[in-house]
Amino acid sequence: MVEIQLKLKDWLFLLVCFGLGILAELSFFHGRIGLAYPLFITGFYFVIFLRYRLSFNHRRIGLLIMMVVWILAGSFLFIDTEFFYGLNIFIIPALVYYHLVLITSPKKLKWERLGFMRMLTMKLQEGIQYSMAFCKMLFRRTFKNMDEAAIQLVKRIFIGLAIGIPLLLIVIALLMSADAVFEELVLHLPNFIFQLSFQEWIFRIILVIIITLLFFGIFQVLHVRSKSKQTNDFQPQEERKRVRWDAVTAITVLVMLNAVYILFAAIQLPYFFSDGLLGGFTYASYARRGFFELLFVTLINWTILISCLKLVNMQGGRMKLTLKILYTLLIAVSGIMLASAYQRLSMYEAAYEFTLDRILAHAFMIYLMVIFAYTFIRVWLEGLTLLHFYTITALVFYAALNVMNVEQIIVNNNLERFEQTGKIDIYYLDSLSYTGLGGLLALYEIEPDYPELRTVLQVRKEEVNNAPKSTWQSFNFTRQEVTEKMMALKFTNE
């Protein structure tokens, strides 16, 4: 068990963590999250700067991660996209924790290697162990003047309260349902007791205490080196025991793959320079069936390429040059396949509709094109680090997706397609967040007599009218704007 020795400043910092725990409870456990997320991030980073006073390491990558965190947190206030809402609730805490461990770790630590992931896990375990040891120490100090029998008695009382209070509440609720006289007697108790909502407040107090202890424990162990392993032990030693692939075997595999891909690329070229479909294919048969297969093959190629770059033992100038040429060829044909998949999906969207899945697939293909381009540079400039670039690009790319407001892009494209074709799926727009509802309102202004549009809007307006009043934690500019438009909406011929 961890030995706890606290100074005055540690007790003061515990109070700071308690305030942070209260802020976390107020931010995340009072309905839908909006303004509360950037507010909590502000408080959390204020505590970080207060604790470490700008004595940080890995500042460049740390600054990038912090900017991404702020962008993602800000999306809860300015943008309403259901997909990223659920995703960011978990991604932001993970990034914040990653950032916190990173900037407090030694300068020599290689954050882009897998060994750093082990450090993240270890620090979390140490933080939890510290919190448990702190609770044990606090209990001993509180009852230090009591004999062992009295301490055991107090323990049993606490256990009895922990078990008995929930049972008591359940029993009272059941008895109130079973007997009207007992229910009337209970209901005549002072009103303020019920206004406090004991069940909810007990839960919230326990939640604040747990969050406080978790924050306090993690902050206390971040600047302390692990006793079991020094930081340098987290540097991977796979260079000594790395399995090496034979270059001739790799060349054989690459030649066979590239031969097939060159044939495929030759077949695809007529489609790139054609205005329509060749061979009598329908959009569904050409686009939908081929897209996922091409994307999957591209991912296989990327995996093979990275594995060869890491594991193939290149000896001799001719062997090295041959491998580099084959790598370049593999990247080129993978780019052609990505372009073909991108074109197929674009044709499918033009023929049918823009959806979140299709927009995200487009974005993912663009990301693959970027990392393939960098991998091409890495093939010829061996000093570059792949994982370093991939991580940074992924962070920037994900932040860009949040800033772009993907659902708004879907709405705009579908409205533009409606003006060209007269077709739109109002039920898909209705399945989106408030951004989709704003799209339905825009469609109503363009074509108020569109089939079933008025019915959908009437149902949504009734839902908005009957919805409980939004709290300050849930404030979001997009939701507020659409709600005001819904409240002001008046249907024609009413």
Beta strands, then each sheet from edge to edge (+ up, - down):
end
